[in-house]
């Protein structure tokens, strides 16, 4: 990357201050005025934007406690006077220029659908080249992770060779975004195998949530098979992961017959097919229980309730029976 002697925030004045950040290898390089505004949470929107491109909007002095996503200061300790030229660019303004659009994507708290849609209009190979260049050209973990998110949500199989290379060298550092990229870029069996191997190193306590966040995009019955060998206790993340795999009614009956923890996971799996809009993992999947004999649902659930009649089970069975048309196919 080109060496610049200009302030990272205003991009006009010479650098006066090199301030350490929570990314030790990547300090802020600022003029005196922007340094003061950074410390008083009083950056102008475009100054915040320029810093967020380099350091990400998740760094302490830039994050959403202090700034809105449009760069407006929320808790300024100084007056912030903003001219039209000091506002951040809009998606509409940057969408046709790939580098400007990638800059914009880094400043978003999440990689949003409208940004993904805009990126998909650009040449895939040019995106791949730029994403790789940015990944290797920064020390910032959050910026690297955003490049991998773009690989996952925009590039698909075009990124397969790069994703394999990163799995060999950086799987520990970037496990979650790499797992998402594996789901879209690699053959499903290869992607799941790589993730299953990595999950062997995860503690029993952390396994349910880590498995959910790394496997939910595959929607595969192989994940349900893997769960049967690795679930040793109940956790609501198991039911969320199972529902993302669109299990069959036959599988749910089998889990009910196994008893705890699988019977509780089965009930959670079925109930999770309702009201999951706000769930960051399964909210957009609209999961269902497939290949169901609708006449079996109530007898089997009520039979299980007779064996395990605790309040939690009673509540779940009631919800499932009441909403069976929405849950089962």
Secondary structure, DSSP 4 states (H G I P E B T S, - for coil): -----B-TTTSSSBP-EEE--SSTTS-EEE-HHHHHHHHTT---HHHHHHHHHHH-TTSGGGSTTTB-TT--BSS-SS-----GGGSPPPHHHHTTSHHHHHHHHHTSSS--HHHHHHHTTS-HHHHHHHHHHHHHT---HHHHHHHHHHIIIIIGGGGHHHHHHHHHHHTTTTHHHHHHHHHHHS-HHHHHHHHHHHHTTS-HHHHHHHHHHHHTTT--HHHHHHHHHH--S--HHHHHHHHHTT-BHHHHHHHHHH-TTHHHHHHHHHHTTSS-TT-TTTTTT---BBS--GGGHHHHHHHHHHH---HHHHHHHHHHHHTHHHHB-
